């Protein structure tokens, strides 16, 4: 197992741990980006083996990363506009307070 894969898995695990333990939406966004960077790092050794597969893997990861970041940013913006907080516990009923 190459060092890039090990670092990628460590970053993915740290990101998942952060998502599981935090209640702040901004920290969740940062943790999701950490998971994405870990996935990029774990995918890096594939570049030397099969460059075309690596290209499609990176393309899919970029699309997923952009979409999840924009959706979570919109969620953070809307939650802050309604509750003046970015804490997950303030979003209880799904309706305006």
N, CA, C and O atoms as CSV, one atom per row, in Angstrom:
chain,resi,resn,atom,element,x,y,z
A,1,UNK,N,N,0.856,-1.178,0.000
A,1,UNK,CA,C,0.000,0.000,0.000
A,1,UNK,C,C,0.898,1.236,0.000
A,1,UNK,O,O,1.809,1.355,0.820
A,2,UNK,N,N,0.636,2.132,-0.908
A,2,UNK,CA,C,1.485,3.305,-1.051
A,2,UNK,C,C,1.187,4.341,0.037
A,2,UNK,O,O,0.107,4.328,0.629
A,3,UNK,N,N,2.135,5.229,0.297
A,3,UNK,CA,C,1.918,6.273,1.320
A,3,UNK,C,C,0.744,7.189,0.994
A,3,UNK,O,O,0.077,7.675,1.907
A,4,UNK,N,N,0.481,7.432,-0.269
A,4,UNK,CA,C,-0.641,8.305,-0.644
A,4,UNK,C,C,-1.970,7.679,-0.250
A,4,UNK,O,O,-2.881,8.382,0.185
A,5,UNK,N,N,-2.088,6.379,-0.396
A,5,UNK,CA,C,-3.321,5.693,-0.015
A,5,UNK,C,C,-3.501,5.729,1.497
A,5,UNK,O,O,-4.611,5.934,1.988
A,6,UNK,N,N,-2.413,5.531,2.234
A,6,UNK,CA,C,-2.483,5.567,3.696
A,6,UNK,C,C,-2.895,6.957,4.165
A,6,UNK,O,O,-3.769,7.088,5.022
A,7,UNK,N,N,-2.277,7.988,3.614
A,7,UNK,CA,C,-2.639,9.360,3.977
A,7,UNK,C,C,-4.087,9.653,3.595
A,7,UNK,O,O,-4.806,10.314,4.345
A,8,UNK,N,N,-4.510,9.172,2.450
A,8,UNK,CA,C,-5.895,9.357,2.021
A,8,UNK,C,C,-6.881,8.731,2.982
A,8,UNK,O,O,-7.887,9.346,3.336
A,9,UNK,N,N,-6.598,7.497,3.412
A,9,UNK,CA,C,-7.491,6.839,4.368
A,9,UNK,C,C,-7.503,7.550,5.717
A,9,UNK,O,O,-8.551,7.653,6.355
A,10,UNK,N,N,-6.356,8.036,6.151
A,10,UNK,CA,C,-6.301,8.780,7.418
A,10,UNK,C,C,-7.132,10.056,7.321
A,10,UNK,O,O,-7.869,10.392,8.249
A,11,UNK,N,N,-7.014,10.766,6.198
A,11,UNK,CA,C,-7.801,11.984,6.022
A,11,UNK,C,C,-9.297,11.676,5.960
A,11,UNK,O,O,-10.107,12.418,6.515
A,12,UNK,N,N,-9.658,10.603,5.297
A,12,UNK,CA,C,-11.069,10.216,5.231
A,12,UNK,C,C,-11.594,9.882,6.623
A,12,UNK,O,O,-12.690,10.305,6.991
A,13,UNK,N,N,-10.820,9.125,7.397
A,13,UNK,CA,C,-11.253,8.768,8.747
A,13,UNK,C,C,-11.351,9.993,9.654
A,13,UNK,O,O,-12.287,10.097,10.448
A,14,UNK,N,N,-10.399,10.921,9.548
A,14,UNK,CA,C,-10.473,12.149,10.344
A,14,UNK,C,C,-11.696,12.977,9.969
A,14,UNK,O,O,-12.358,13.537,10.843
A,15,UNK,N,N,-11.993,13.057,8.694
A,15,UNK,CA,C,-13.171,13.792,8.252
A,15,UNK,C,C,-14.464,13.160,8.731
A,15,UNK,O,O,-15.372,13.862,9.176
A,16,UNK,N,N,-14.554,11.849,8.645
A,16,UNK,CA,C,-15.755,11.167,9.118
A,16,UNK,C,C,-15.921,11.295,10.628
A,16,UNK,O,O,-17.040,11.427,11.123
A,17,UNK,N,N,-14.817,11.256,11.352
A,17,UNK,CA,C,-14.877,11.452,12.802
A,17,UNK,C,C,-15.360,12.865,13.128
A,17,UNK,O,O,-16.172,13.055,14.033
A,18,UNK,N,N,-14.862,13.846,12.394
A,18,UNK,CA,C,-15.287,15.235,12.622
A,18,UNK,C,C,-16.766,15.424,12.319
A,18,UNK,O,O,-17.460,16.141,13.039
A,19,UNK,N,N,-17.248,14.794,11.269
A,19,UNK,CA,C,-18.669,14.884,10.932
A,19,UNK,C,C,-19.514,14.271,12.039
A,19,UNK,O,O,-20.575,14.794,12.378
A,20,UNK,N,N,-19.046,13.169,12.600
A,20,UNK,CA,C,-19.824,12.465,13.618
A,20,UNK,C,C,-19.840,13.200,14.957
A,20,UNK,O,O,-20.788,13.047,15.728
A,21,UNK,N,N,-18.820,13.984,15.243
A,21,UNK,CA,C,-18.720,14.586,16.579
A,21,UNK,C,C,-19.086,16.058,16.647
A,21,UNK,O,O,-19.285,16.572,17.747
A,22,UNK,N,N,-19.183,16.749,15.551
A,22,UNK,CA,C,-19.438,18.187,15.607
A,22,UNK,C,C,-20.913,18.498,15.394
A,22,UNK,O,O,-21.651,17.714,14.796
A,23,UNK,N,N,-21.325,19.653,15.895
A,23,UNK,CA,C,-22.703,20.099,15.733
A,23,UNK,C,C,-22.778,21.401,14.926
A,23,UNK,O,O,-23.867,21.917,14.676
A,24,UNK,N,N,-21.644,21.916,14.529
A,24,UNK,CA,C,-21.594,23.167,13.784
A,24,UNK,C,C,-21.561,22.854,12.287
A,24,UNK,O,O,-20.747,22.051,11.832
A,25,UNK,N,N,-22.449,23.493,11.530
A,25,UNK,CA,C,-22.543,23.194,10.097
A,25,UNK,C,C,-21.298,23.618,9.322
A,25,UNK,O,O,-20.945,22.978,8.331
A,26,UNK,N,N,-20.633,24.676,9.752
A,26,UNK,CA,C,-19.417,25.107,9.062
A,26,UNK,C,C,-18.324,24.061,9.259
A,26,UNK,O,O,-17.574,23.765,8.329
A,27,UNK,N,N,-18.231,23.505,10.456
A,27,UNK,CA,C,-17.246,22.445,10.702
A,27,UNK,C,C,-17.580,21.185,9.916
A,27,UNK,O,O,-16.678,20.470,9.479
A,28,UNK,N,N,-18.856,20.910,9.733
A,28,UNK,CA,C,-19.259,19.763,8.913
A,28,UNK,C,C,-18.818,19.982,7.467
A,28,UNK,O,O,-18.344,19.051,6.816
A,29,UNK,N,N,-18.972,21.205,6.961
A,29,UNK,CA,C,-18.522,21.517,5.602
A,29,UNK,C,C,-17.019,21.313,5.470
A,29,UNK,O,O,-16.563,20.734,4.483
A,30,UNK,N,N,-16.247,21.772,6.438
A,30,UNK,CA,C,-14.796,21.597,6.401
A,30,UNK,C,C,-14.434,20.115,6.478
A,30,UNK,O,O,-13.515,19.664,5.795
A,31,UNK,N,N,-15.151,19.362,7.302
A,31,UNK,CA,C,-14.882,17.925,7.429
A,31,UNK,C,C,-15.204,17.191,6.127
A,31,UNK,O,O,-14.488,16.263,5.750
A,32,UNK,N,N,-16.262,17.593,5.443
A,32,UNK,CA,C,-16.582,16.976,4.154
A,32,UNK,C,C,-15.503,17.269,3.118
A,32,UNK,O,O,-15.175,16.415,2.295
A,33,UNK,N,N,-14.965,18.457,3.162
A,33,UNK,CA,C,-13.867,18.780,2.252
A,33,UNK,C,C,-12.626,17.961,2.594
A,33,UNK,O,O,-11.867,17.582,1.702
A,34,UNK,N,N,-12.420,17.687,3.874
A,34,UNK,CA,C,-11.303,16.838,4.287
A,34,UNK,C,C,-11.475,15.418,3.755
A,34,UNK,O,O,-10.504,14.790,3.332
A,35,UNK,N,N,-12.688,14.920,3.774
A,35,UNK,CA,C,-12.972,13.600,3.209
A,35,UNK,C,C,-12.703,13.599,1.703
A,35,UNK,O,O,-12.165,12.631,1.166
A,36,UNK,N,N,-13.072,14.673,1.034
A,36,UNK,CA,C,-12.849,14.765,-0.410
A,36,UNK,C,C,-11.355,14.786,-0.738
A,36,UNK,O,O,-10.914,14.124,-1.678
A,37,UNK,N,N,-10.582,15.540,0.033
A,37,UNK,CA,C,-9.132,15.578,-0.187
A,37,UNK,C,C,-8.521,14.205,0.078
A,37,UNK,O,O,-7.604,13.779,-0.624
A,38,UNK,N,N,-9.033,13.519,1.092
A,38,UNK,CA,C,-8.561,12.169,1.356
A,38,UNK,C,C,-8.857,11.220,0.209
A,38,UNK,O,O,-8.043,10.357,-0.116
A,39,UNK,N,N,-10.017,11.380,-0.399
A,39,UNK,CA,C,-10.364,10.541,-1.549
A,39,UNK,C,C,-9.447,10.843,-2.733
A,39,UNK,O,O,-9.039,9.931,-3.452
A,40,UNK,N,N,-9.125,12.120,-2.935
A,40,UNK,CA,C,-8.174,12.471,-3.995
A,40,UNK,C,C,-6.809,11.843,-3.724
A,40,UNK,O,O,-6.174,11.312,-4.636
A,41,UNK,N,N,-6.361,11.903,-2.473
A,41,UNK,CA,C,-5.050,11.338,-2.127
A,41,UNK,C,C,-5.040,9.826,-2.292
A,41,UNK,O,O,-4.048,9.255,-2.747
A,42,UNK,N,N,-6.138,9.175,-1.925
A,42,UNK,CA,C,-6.199,7.724,-2.075
A,42,UNK,C,C,-6.271,7.309,-3.542
A,42,UNK,O,O,-5.874,6.200,-3.899
A,43,UNK,N,N,-6.772,8.192,-4.379
A,43,UNK,CA,C,-6.897,7.901,-5.799
A,43,UNK,C,C,-5.604,8.178,-6.575
A,43,UNK,O,O,-5.465,7.742,-7.718
A,44,UNK,N,N,-4.671,8.889,-5.971
A,44,UNK,CA,C,-3.462,9.330,-6.671
A,44,UNK,C,C,-2.614,8.193,-7.260
A,44,UNK,O,O,-2.146,8.337,-8.389
A,45,UNK,N,N,-2.393,7.080,-6.564
A,45,UNK,CA,C,-1.567,6.027,-7.179
A,45,UNK,C,C,-2.163,5.421,-8.445
A,45,UNK,O,O,-1.452,4.780,-9.219
A,46,UNK,N,N,-3.441,5.615,-8.658
A,46,UNK,CA,C,-4.087,5.094,-9.854
A,46,UNK,C,C,-3.615,5.821,-11.118
A,46,UNK,O,O,-3.761,5.300,-12.223
A,47,UNK,N,N,-3.054,7.012,-10.958
A,47,UNK,CA,C,-2.619,7.809,-12.109
A,47,UNK,C,C,-1.528,7.102,-12.904
A,47,UNK,O,O,-1.503,7.185,-14.132
A,48,UNK,N,N,-0.636,6.415,-12.220
A,48,UNK,CA,C,0.449,5.748,-12.938
A,48,UNK,C,C,0.003,4.416,-13.550
A,48,UNK,O,O,0.587,3.958,-14.532
A,49,UNK,N,N,-1.021,3.802,-12.977
A,49,UNK,CA,C,-1.474,2.500,-13.474
A,49,UNK,C,C,-2.392,2.651,-14.684
A,49,UNK,O,O,-2.184,2.013,-15.716
A,50,UNK,N,N,-3.411,3.503,-14.546
A,50,UNK,CA,C,-4.392,3.666,-15.607
A,50,UNK,C,C,-4.821,5.139,-15.657
A,50,UNK,O,O,-5.742,5.536,-14.943
A,51,UNK,N,N,-4.168,5.943,-16.485
A,51,UNK,CA,C,-4.465,7.386,-16.501
A,51,UNK,C,C,-5.893,7.728,-16.908
A,51,UNK,O,O,-6.449,8.702,-16.401
A,52,UNK,N,N,-6.492,6.971,-17.789
A,52,UNK,CA,C,-7.857,7.307,-18.216
A,52,UNK,C,C,-8.851,7.037,-17.090
A,52,UNK,O,O,-9.782,7.817,-16.890
A,53,UNK,N,N,-8.669,5.954,-16.362
A,53,UNK,CA,C,-9.529,5.660,-15.214
A,53,UNK,C,C,-9.339,6.710,-14.124
A,53,UNK,O,O,-10.298,7.110,-13.463
A,54,UNK,N,N,-8.101,7.153,-13.940
A,54,UNK,CA,C,-7.805,8.204,-12.973
A,54,UNK,C,C,-8.525,9.500,-13.348
A,54,UNK,O,O,-9.067,10.189,-12.484
A,55,UNK,N,N,-8.525,9.824,-14.635
A,55,UNK,CA,C,-9.204,11.038,-15.099
A,55,UNK,C,C,-10.690,10.996,-14.765
A,55,UNK,O,O,-11.242,11.970,-14.252
A,56,UNK,N,N,-11.334,9.875,-15.053
A,56,UNK,CA,C,-12.764,9.764,-14.769
A,56,UNK,C,C,-13.041,9.740,-13.270
A,56,UNK,O,O,-14.055,10.273,-12.819
A,57,UNK,N,N,-12.160,9.134,-12.503
A,57,UNK,CA,C,-12.311,9.147,-11.050
A,57,UNK,C,C,-12.219,10.543,-10.482
A,57,UNK,O,O,-13.010,10.921,-9.617
A,58,UNK,N,N,-11.252,11.318,-10.966
A,58,UNK,CA,C,-11.107,12.706,-10.519
A,58,UNK,C,C,-12.299,13.536,-10.972
A,58,UNK,O,O,-12.788,14.374,-10.215
A,59,UNK,N,N,-12.766,13.320,-12.176
A,59,UNK,CA,C,-13.927,14.050,-12.680
A,59,UNK,C,C,-15.160,13.803,-11.808
A,59,UNK,O,O,-15.883,14.741,-11.474
A,60,UNK,N,N,-15.394,12.567,-11.449
A,60,UNK,CA,C,-16.537,12.238,-10.587
A,60,UNK,C,C,-16.361,12.846,-9.203
A,60,UNK,O,O,-17.312,13.388,-8.639
A,61,UNK,N,N,-15.153,12.763,-8.649
A,61,UNK,CA,C,-14.907,13.345,-7.324
A,61,UNK,C,C,-15.095,14.856,-7.315
A,61,UNK,O,O,-15.623,15.406,-6.349
A,62,UNK,N,N,-14.675,15.523,-8.364
A,62,UNK,CA,C,-14.853,16.976,-8.434
A,62,UNK,C,C,-16.331,17.325,-8.514
A,62,UNK,O,O,-16.782,18.263,-7.856
A,63,UNK,N,N,-17.089,16.583,-9.311
A,63,UNK,CA,C,-18.532,16.854,-9.399
A,63,UNK,C,C,-19.217,16.641,-8.057
A,63,UNK,O,O,-20.060,17.444,-7.658
A,64,UNK,N,N,-18.868,15.577,-7.363
A,64,UNK,CA,C,-19.458,15.318,-6.046
A,64,UNK,C,C,-19.052,16.395,-5.052
A,64,UNK,O,O,-19.881,16.860,-4.269
A,65,UNK,N,N,-17.802,16.791,-5.075
A,65,UNK,CA,C,-17.300,17.794,-4.133
A,65,UNK,C,C,-17.974,19.145,-4.337
A,65,UNK,O,O,-18.350,19.807,-3.370
A,66,UNK,N,N,-18.121,19.545,-5.564
A,66,UNK,CA,C,-18.753,20.836,-5.847
A,66,UNK,C,C,-20.227,20.820,-5.460
A,66,UNK,O,O,-20.741,21.789,-4.901
A,67,UNK,N,N,-20.891,19.732,-5.754
A,67,UNK,CA,C,-22.323,19.678,-5.444
A,67,UNK,C,C,-22.565,19.626,-3.942
A,67,UNK,O,O,-23.454,20.318,-3.445
A,68,UNK,N,N,-21.799,18.825,-3.207
A,68,UNK,CA,C,-22.024,18.775,-1.764
A,68,UNK,C,C,-21.633,20.071,-1.089
A,68,UNK,O,O,-22.276,20.468,-0.118
A,69,UNK,N,N,-20.611,20.737,-1.565
A,69,UNK,CA,C,-20.215,22.007,-0.965
A,69,UNK,C,C,-21.263,23.083,-1.212
A,69,UNK,O,O,-21.553,23.874,-0.314
A,70,UNK,N,N,-21.829,23.126,-2.397
A,70,UNK,CA,C,-22.831,24.152,-2.676
A,70,UNK,C,C,-24.131,23.884,-1.921
A,70,UNK,O,O,-24.769,24.822,-1.442
A,71,UNK,N,N,-24.526,22.629,-1.809
A,71,UNK,CA,C,-25.744,22.307,-1.065
A,71,UNK,C,C,-25.566,22.615,0.411
A,71,UNK,O,O,-26.462,23.188,1.032
A,72,UNK,N,N,-24.436,22.249,0.980
A,72,UNK,CA,C,-24.206,22.522,2.398
A,72,UNK,C,C,-24.040,24.015,2.651
A,72,UNK,O,O,-24.475,24.504,3.693
A,73,UNK,N,N,-23.429,24.748,1.735
A,73,UNK,CA,C,-23.320,26.194,1.898
A,73,UNK,C,C,-24.695,26.855,1.876
A,73,UNK,O,O,-24.950,27.780,2.646
A,74,UNK,N,N,-25.574,26.389,1.006
A,74,UNK,CA,C,-26.943,26.920,0.986
A,74,UNK,C,C,-27.684,26.574,2.271
A,74,UNK,O,O,-28.445,27.391,2.791
A,75,UNK,N,N,-27.465,25.375,2.782
A,75,UNK,CA,C,-28.075,24.976,4.044
A,75,UNK,C,C,-27.571,25.833,5.203
A,75,UNK,O,O,-28.349,26.234,6.068
A,76,UNK,N,N,-26.275,26.108,5.218
A,76,UNK,CA,C,-25.701,26.969,6.261
A,76,UNK,C,C,-26.292,28.369,6.165
A,76,UNK,O,O,-26.673,28.955,7.178
A,77,UNK,N,N,-26.368,28.903,4.959
A,77,UNK,CA,C,-26.908,30.249,4.770
A,77,UNK,C,C,-28.356,30.326,5.233
A,77,UNK,O,O,-28.732,31.262,5.938
A,78,UNK,N,N,-29.162,29.359,4.845
A,78,UNK,CA,C,-30.584,29.369,5.211
A,78,UNK,C,C,-30.784,29.166,6.713
A,78,UNK,O,O,-31.633,29.819,7.319
A,79,UNK,N,N,-30.015,28.276,7.308
A,79,UNK,CA,C,-30.115,28.048,8.747
A,79,UNK,C,C,-29.715,29.293,9.523
A,79,UNK,O,O,-30.365,29.650,10.506
A,80,UNK,N,N,-28.650,29.954,9.089
A,80,UNK,CA,C,-28.224,31.164,9.775
A,80,UNK,C,C,-29.245,32.287,9.593
A,80,UNK,O,O,-29.480,33.066,10.517
A,81,UNK,N,N,-29.844,32.374,8.424
A,81,UNK,CA,C,-30.842,33.421,8.189
A,81,UNK,C,C,-32.078,33.223,9.061
A,81,UNK,O,O,-32.691,34.197,9.499
A,82,UNK,N,N,-32.445,31.976,9.314
A,82,UNK,CA,C,-33.637,31.707,10.113
A,82,UNK,C,C,-33.381,31.719,11.613
A,82,UNK,O,O,-34.209,32.216,12.377
A,83,UNK,N,N,-32.244,31.177,12.044
A,83,UNK,CA,C,-32.016,30.977,13.476
A,83,UNK,C,C,-30.886,31.806,14.058
A,83,UNK,O,O,-30.694,31.807,15.274
A,84,UNK,N,N,-30.132,32.512,13.223
A,84,UNK,CA,C,-28.953,33.278,13.651
A,84,UNK,C,C,-27.923,32.390,14.337
A,84,UNK,O,O,-27.196,32.843,15.222
A,85,UNK,N,N,-27.860,31.133,13.931
A,85,UNK,CA,C,-26.904,30.182,14.465
A,85,UNK,C,C,-26.602,29.139,13.396
A,85,UNK,O,O,-27.432,28.867,12.529
A,86,UNK,N,N,-25.414,28.561,13.464
A,86,UNK,CA,C,-25.075,27.489,12.529
A,86,UNK,C,C,-25.000,26.149,13.256
A,86,UNK,O,O,-24.377,25.208,12.763
A,87,UNK,N,N,-25.623,26.060,14.406
A,87,UNK,CA,C,-25.636,24.827,15.174
A,87,UNK,C,C,-26.736,23.900,14.656
A,87,UNK,O,O,-27.846,24.342,14.359
A,88,UNK,N,N,-26.414,22.619,14.552
A,88,UNK,CA,C,-27.371,21.655,14.028
A,88,UNK,C,C,-28.578,21.504,14.953
A,88,UNK,O,O,-29.684,21.231,14.488
A,89,UNK,N,N,-28.373,21.677,16.249
A,89,UNK,CA,C,-29.464,21.465,17.207
A,89,UNK,C,C,-30.564,22.529,17.086
A,89,UNK,O,O,-31.673,22.311,17.575
A,90,UNK,N,N,-30.288,23.662,16.452
A,90,UNK,CA,C,-31.317,24.683,16.281
A,90,UNK,C,C,-32.304,24.312,15.185
A,90,UNK,O,O,-33.395,24.876,15.115
A,91,UNK,N,N,-31.931,23.374,14.335
A,91,UNK,CA,C,-32.826,22.928,13.267
A,91,UNK,C,C,-33.566,21.706,13.797
A,91,UNK,O,O,-33.069,20.584,13.707
A,92,UNK,N,N,-34.748,21.929,14.347
A,92,UNK,CA,C,-35.462,20.819,14.961
A,92,UNK,C,C,-36.676,20.398,14.152
A,92,UNK,O,O,-36.821,19.221,13.824
A,93,UNK,N,N,-37.544,21.336,13.828
A,93,UNK,CA,C,-38.800,20.974,13.179
A,93,UNK,C,C,-38.807,21.151,11.688
A,93,UNK,O,O,-39.725,20.672,11.023
A,94,UNK,N,N,-37.832,21.811,11.140
A,94,UNK,CA,C,-37.806,22.041,9.713
A,94,UNK,C,C,-38.643,23.227,9.277
A,94,UNK,O,O,-38.796,23.476,8.081
A,95,UNK,N,N,-39.186,23.960,10.235
A,95,UNK,CA,C,-39.986,25.143,9.920
A,95,UNK,C,C,-39.369,26.358,10.566
A,95,UNK,O,O,-38.502,26.260,11.435
A,96,UNK,N,N,-39.835,27.496,10.123
A,96,UNK,CA,C,-39.323,28.728,10.707
A,96,UNK,C,C,-39.732,28.819,12.170
A,96,UNK,O,O,-40.828,28.389,12.530
A,97,UNK,N,N,-38.865,29.375,13.024
A,97,UNK,CA,C,-39.194,29.469,14.451
A,97,UNK,C,C,-40.289,30.464,14.746
A,97,UNK,O,O,-40.665,30.643,15.905
